[in-house]
Amino acid sequence: MGISDEAVQVRAQGWRRLAALHQMIEARLEQALSSGHGLSVVEFTVMDALSRQDGWHMRMAQLARAAALSPSATTRLVNRLEDRGLLTRILCADDRRGIYTELTASGRKALAKARPDHDRALEDALAEAGATPEVASLADFLTA
């Protein structure tokens, strides 16, 4: 038994609403982070993920999953952040094939400075979305 056309339409509509909400939030975050801190949303996401780790480091594969990036995109992103002095790579002591990534002191400082603007932009984007009928129910769900 297949999925009815109506069910497919409902799912497609739900996906479009989710994509619209994502775009609204990401645009607001991108503007706040890039203009105020010279960071992209994905750079902030990576730095935030690293800051939440016990010991402040992650393997590259873990970082790729946390940022929803491919391994090659993660490597390019880590290279850019490393060139800017915001993070560094270190070899795993017990597995020489393993590479960890961790925030530098400058990276922790930049993240701490950007976090309030990120959080405010997210709150503003969700408030805007809550007033937009097409995505209001999703925004309400996220803020509940």
C-alpha positions in Angstrom: 0.0 0.0 0.0 1.5 3.4 -1.0 1.2 6.8 0.5 -1.9 8.7 -0.6 -1.4 11.8 -2.7 -2.9 13.8 0.2 -0.3 12.5 2.6 2.5 13.3 0.2 1.2 16.8 -0.2 0.9 17.3 3.5 4.5 16.1 4.0 5.7 18.3 1.2 4.0 21.3 2.6 5.5 20.6 6.0 8.9 20.4 4.5 8.5 23.7 2.7 7.4 25.3 5.9 10.4 24.0 7.8 12.7 25.1 5.0 11.1 28.6 5.1 11.6 28.8 8.8 15.2 27.6 8.5 15.9 30.3 5.9 14.3 33.1 8.1 16.4 32.1 11.1 19.6 31.5 9.2 19.3 34.9 7.4 18.9 36.7 10.7 21.8 34.8 12.3 24.1 35.3 9.3 23.5 39.1 9.3 24.1 39.4 13.1 27.2 37.2 13.1 28.8 38.4 9.9 28.3 42.1 10.5 29.1 42.1 14.2 31.8 39.5 14.4 33.0 38.4 11.0 31.7 34.9 11.5 29.3 32.8 9.4 26.5 30.7 11.0 28.4 27.5 10.3 31.6 28.9 11.8 29.7 29.9 14.9 28.1 26.5 15.0 31.5 24.7 14.9 32.9 27.0 17.6 29.9 26.5 19.7 30.0 22.7 19.4 33.7 22.8 20.4 32.9 25.0 23.4 30.4 22.5 24.7 32.8 19.6 24.8 34.4 18.4 28.0 38.0 19.1 27.4 37.2 21.6 24.5 38.1 19.3 21.6 36.4 17.0 19.1 37.5 14.6 16.4 37.0 16.0 12.9 34.3 13.4 12.1 32.4 14.4 15.2 32.7 18.1 14.2 31.4 17.3 10.7 28.3 15.6 12.2 27.8 18.5 14.7 27.9 21.1 11.9 26.0 18.9 9.4 28.9 19.2 6.9 30.8 16.8 4.7 34.2 15.8 5.8 35.8 17.9 3.1 33.7 20.9 3.9 34.6 20.5 7.6 38.3 20.4 6.7 38.1 23.6 4.6 36.1 25.3 7.5 38.7 24.2 10.1 41.5 25.4 7.9 39.8 28.9 7.6 39.2 29.1 11.4 42.7 27.8 12.1 44.2 30.4 9.8 42.3 33.1 11.7 43.7 31.7 15.0 40.3 30.7 16.4 41.0 27.0 16.6 43.8 24.5 16.4 44.3 20.9 15.5 46.2 18.4 17.7 47.1 14.8 17.2 45.4 12.3 19.4 47.9 10.9 21.9 46.6 7.3 21.8 45.7 7.2 18.0 48.2 9.0 15.8 45.7 8.8 12.9 43.2 10.8 15.0 43.1 14.6 14.8 41.3 16.7 17.4 40.1 20.2 16.9 39.8 22.6 19.7 39.2 26.3 20.3 42.1 28.6 21.0 41.9 31.3 23.7 41.1 33.7 20.9 38.4 31.4 19.6 36.8 31.2 23.1 36.9 35.0 23.4 35.4 35.5 19.9 32.6 33.0 20.7 31.8 34.6 24.0 31.6 38.0 22.3 29.4 36.6 19.5 27.1 34.5 21.6 24.8 37.3 22.9 24.2 38.6 19.4 23.6 35.1 18.1 21.1 34.4 20.9 19.3 37.8 20.4 19.1 37.2 16.6 17.7 33.8 17.1 15.1 35.1 19.6 14.2 37.9 17.1 13.9 35.5 14.2 11.7 33.2 16.2 9.5 36.1 17.2 9.2 37.2 13.6 8.4 33.7 12.6 5.8 33.4 15.3 4.0 36.4 13.7 4.2 34.8 10.2 1.2 32.5 9.7 2.9 30.0 7.4 5.6 29.1 10.0 4.1 30.3 13.3 3.2 26.8 14.6 6.8 25.6 14.0 8.2 28.7 15.7 5.9 28.1 18.6 7.0 24.5 18.9 10.7 25.6 19.0 10.1 28.2 21.7 7.9 25.9 23.8 
